[in-house]
Amino acid sequence: MNAKNTYRIIDSKGRVLIPKDMRSASGLDYGDIVKLNVHSEGGAYRGRRPVT
């Protein structure tokens, strides 16, 4: 899988839009929980399905 960099602007409410092609490639869907981690090198996100 080739890495793809993309840049997004955080809106006034702190939201970031993840593009549809990235959501599809990551298996993310409406209502999924996204875990955000901040590292000394920068931030990262990881998709995670909610536990039911």
Secondary structure, DSSP 8 states (H G I E B T S, - for coil): -----------TTS-----HHHHHHHT--TT-EEEEEEETTEEEEEEE----
